Amino acid sequence: MADLAQPAAGPRKVVITGISGRLGRIVARRLHHELDWQIVGLDRRPMPGRPKDIEHHQVDLRSKKARDVFRTGDVDALIHLGVMHDPRARAAEIYSWNITGTTKLLEYCQAYRVPKVVLLSSANVYGPRPDNPQFLTEDAPLLAAQRFPQMRDLVEIDHLVSTFLWRAQGVETVILRPVHIVGPVHNAPSNYLRIERPPVLLGFDPMVQLIHYQDIANAIVAALAPGQRGIYNVVGPGEVPLSAVLQELGREPVQIPHPVAKPILSLAFRLGLSSFPVAELDFIRYVCMVDGRRAHAELGFRPRFGLRETIHAIDEPA
């Protein structure tokens, strides 16, 4: 991994969107306390308990106040973690926040000459499909939105930043597409694996890839190294059947025949009896595994946590 202990060689002032979330706080702490960089956070949510020397602006990414953060011209990097994922929120508002907000951020970075942009996307943008090859490379098409409309925003954001990467040659743009991030974070994979009796589809047991939330923080730090630009799949310590993950966690899955799974889970979600969005059924049905060799070769990234540690990060206290 690139030597990031030398602050003078890397960016010194970093804007982090989504800083109030668990992962945003971890990344901010890593950069601030270990590498002594100046942190500025943008988030619609408050950030209770933040260190006094970390700036926090509780603003809308689409607002003039967000632009003012970049207007000073001394921002060295943007880390965009502020993609909204809320299956219960209004789709139009989420779309506006995600797409318009990301577009505005890229405009700010180009207008005020921010030299580094890092987007945390997801390997889920490729989409779980019955015809997927064993491992998808970064050149594979992003097909998730075809079967999973809730992935539309993330796929479009990935496309927006990919276009920016090739158009804005003066900006070192990095897109990270990690496999399922697990730990004390509020995302779909972790929420699913925390269910004591998670639904599984009778006759399906896909191989899955997991990565420890601390390893993702390491990958983001690696992406900030000077000279790094491009698109990278980020993988964890290996592949494992979903059934083995559930067994390791001591979960007792509920097997549901596929033809009746959608109406049953839709009703449970609407009634608040389940936190599992029915649109994510394909993720426990089909394979979506990726090849992480490019990140290993170019970013020097390799996971520090083993498979058992990664799986049990699910039950770490928040």
FENFENWO-V881852 format. One record per backbone hydrogen bond with DSSP energy under -0.5 kcal/mol. NH is the residue of the N-H (numbers start at 1). CO is the residue of the C=O. Records with the same first field share a line. If there is no record, write none. Layout:
NH->CO / CO
This chain:
2->299
4->2
7->5
9->6
10->7
14->12 / 38
15->77
16->14 / 40
17->15 / 79
18->42
19->16 / 42
21->18
25->21
26->22
27->23
28->24
29->25
30->26
31->27
32->28
33->29
34->29 / 30
35->30
36->32
37->31
38->12
40->14
41->55
42->16
43->57
50->47
54->51
55->39 / 53
57->41
58->56
59->43 / 57
63->60
67->63
68->64
69->65 / 66
70->66 / 67
71->67
72->68
73->70
76->13
77->13
78->116
79->15
80->78 / 118
81->17 / 79
83->81
84->82
89->86
94->90
95->91
96->92
97->93
98->94
99->95
100->95 / 96
101->96 / 97
102->98
103->99
104->100
105->101
106->102
107->103
108->104
109->105
110->106
111->107
112->108
113->110
114->109
115->113
117->172
118->78
119->174
120->80
121->119 / 176
123->178
125->122
126->123
127->124
129->287
132->129
136->289
140->137
143->126 / 141
144->125
146->143
147->143 / 144
148->144
151->148
152->149
155->151
156->152
157->153
158->154
159->155
160->156
161->157
162->158
163->159
164->160
165->161
166->162
167->163
168->164
169->167
171->168
172->115
173->171
174->117
175->230
176->119 / 174
177->175 / 232
178->176
179->234
180->209
182->211
185->183
187->185
191->187
192->188
193->189
194->190
195->191 / 192
198->195
200->254
201->284
202->200 / 256
204->201
208->240
210->238
211->180
213->182
215->212
216->212
217->213
218->214
219->215
220->216
221->217
222->218
223->219
224->220 / 221
225->222
228->225
230->173
232->175
234->177
235->233
240->208
242->206
244->241
245->241
246->242
247->243
248->244
249->245
250->247
251->246
252->196
253->251
254->198
255->253
256->200
260->257
261->257 / 258
262->258
264->260
265->261
266->262
267->263
268->264
269->265
270->266
271->267
272->269
273->268
274->268
277->275
280->277
281->278
282->279
283->280
284->280 / 281
285->282
286->282
291->136
292->290
296->292
297->293
298->294
299->294 / 295
300->295
301->295
310->306
311->307
312->308
313->309 / 310
314->311
315->312
316->313
